[in-house]
Amino acid sequence: MASLNDIRSTFLNYFERNGHQVVDSSPLVPRNDPTLMFTNSGMVQFKNVFTGLEHRDYKRATTSQKCVRAGGKHNDLDNVGYTARHHTFFEMLGNFSFGDYFKEDAIRFAWELITKDFGIDKNRLYTTVYHTDDEAFEIWKKVGVPEERIIRIATSDNFWQMGPTGPCGPCTEIFYDHGEHIWGGPPGSADEDGDRFIEIWNIVFMQNEQFADGSMTPLEMQSIDTGMGLERIGALLQGKHDNYETDLMRDLIEASANATSVDPDGPKNVHHRVIADHLRSTSFLIADGVMPSNEGRGYVLRRIMRRAMRHAHLLGAQDPLMHRLVPALVRQMGQAFPELVQAQSMISETLLLEEERFRTTLDRGLKLLDEELAGLGADDALPGASAFKLYDTYGFPLDLTQDALREKGRSVDTEGFDAAMEAQKAKARAAWSGTGETADAAVWFEIADTHGATEFLGYDTEKAEGQLLSIVKDGAEIANAAAGDSVAFVLNQTPFYAESGGQVGDTGTLKTDTGVACITDTRKAHGVFMHIAEVTEGTISTSQAAELEVDHSRRTAIRANHSATHLLHEALREALGDHVAQRGSLNAEDRLRFDFSHGKALTPEQLKTVEQEVNAYIRQNTAVETRVMAPDDARALGAQALFGEKYGDEVRVVSMGTQAGSGKGTSGATYSLELCGGTHVRQTGDIGLFVTLGDSASSAGVRRIEALTGAAAFEYLVAQDQRLADAALVMKAPAAEVPERVKALMEERKALQNEVATLRRELAMSGGAGAPKAEAREVAGMPFMAQVLSGVSGKDLPSLVDGYKEQLGSGVVLLIADADGKAAVAAGVTKDLTANVSAVDLVRAAVAELGGKGGGGRPDMAQGGGKDAANAEAAIKAAEAVLGS
């Protein structure tokens, strides 16, 4: 029996032999179609190729595309587990032609693969064509399908459209007849909804373009888009009529049965089926970067997870179950989808965290549900207010309540639920008074209330499409923005990071069919991302689809600086001690700044040690890993909380570097482990290089290090090297000898300065410094020597005063230095006279006349300064007056 893995390989190998490029599955989060919540078909990643907006180096492609249908138009969630073919996650096998082959080859490929490579009995196959597509009808006859088994369908079931306008065309489908023992009729009949005739392949002939006025013209590039569900063809080839009986699904069901000790085929088999299906969708969504939340895709993921967890509860599982089944899934699908292997630990931890949280409320919620039902009649629906209480208090999504009631044969008053939800929103609007941070804060609250939080895609992509939800200008919403307008754009999803946690907001471009805008910053309020922008071309309107592209080089530099900040934090703790904690940071494109608690400046040796350690872990080039867990669990593993971050029930934990015996992380050998919501490099080696610019005081008890990484660090070192080369050239010495030469010059300069100072003092005391030699005169019975000097600096005065005091033996000295019109004053009193007069009083009296204030020192020596040396004589007289008082 061929396994599903074998069938997938057979399909891809067949088309590869026939000139098709095997293309990896695209992520479940569409990057090129903002109208889709999840990728739900194989053609999604090729949408822009079909429309001609994108060109690739191949014209034929084949894929096994992972798909999720659990929300919006394609929502199979309620049926999963109860039917044979409904799934939230499935694989779509497909082959595609972009203006290469068309109908005849597409049909020939399908028929050959199905009847020869897969060996399916051609006598059990039926085909459908659009009722006017005679060409397809004739091709099917040509390959050997009898006319009576080619069915013309006149409805939209056999005509595909990308949207109200755009590429479109007729379809042809292949059905398998499971036999008369199963109820149902062929497609197009009154009994077509039965299970006897099952569609296994659909081929779209993308040959026309639909316009808004209803007209349709042939496309210049006619293309092929096909899809065949792996689970459906697998069931057929394995002789099953139920997708859940295929080898892959059966393996997951048995893993659930073994973990719960509950018969996989007994009366509770539907619970195993739900768990097996939901294990796939939740694991693949987490691997593609979706995390459980209360908004958007994360909300759908949480609904799927909690539905599976409730079914685990119904199986009697006393402990969290889902995370224990991940290894079984990885064994089955990890080879075809290596992202499962790479994300296995994150998938397991996320499932465990969510189940632990949910199990604490599940019992209480189900008890409340039973209490509410006890007061109702046998056929009464659960009141909407009760369903809302379950949602608001216990986190039960409405469909989870509906699923629980389904088994009891009951329903929910959904209109009452919606009314209760709206009443809560109205109450929140009335109670909210704004943050006071911005004048237009109210408009952001209203936008958040209307549209919900923006979904951030930027952890794993820098390009995506989004739907424009709102445009804000001068604090008010507008419908259109024209060239020259400065506005803020709001979209349902974005790859742009909004400023937070020290990381600056992204910049880049936004394009629609009618206009272009330059995004200069990204911020957020109430979960809404504000793309601050200037429209540079045309006009941009709400409800348009927009192409978003982050400035790659800038984001790359920011990521490097942010990751280096984490390594710097840990290196500082290693060098200085565990008291080091972040007190602020800036991660910009050109530099990083890190503030941390520490009481004194770092020595040059400490700074060098830190720099060397950061660079050592950059060279280690280990993967930078991100996981999601509860804050308490993260801290238990040794994670550091970064200053400025706000943490909810779940946190992103970023780990980098390996250090044996660190005690951090699940391995106990993680170097840096931080709680952080920012963007980071994939490998530490991507940082390139780390250079500190110095250590300075930021505030009391807080130091600041500024540093550079990557190209900026390299350019800084190159500039430093050039400065050294320039100095060596000037000094006519090898670069290696420059430090010693500079040291020798500094010592020589200091010796010369001392010699000059000595000569100045000697010159001044001999009367050769611009004034006659000072002579002492008696004032108030004390020898008093006063002199005004030029060519002498203020710092020379104390030594001159000491020289005059030594000459006098007993007396008072007052010297005033005239330097470019400004005055410096020094006064000295010999020890025997300090009881009679203080040098401080003399200086202060002189300074007041010189246009200065204050002055200070000791009773035997004091200094001061003034603005105007022209009043030197008046200053001397003021000092004399102090002596005579």
Disulfide bonds with the S-S distance in Angstrom:
none
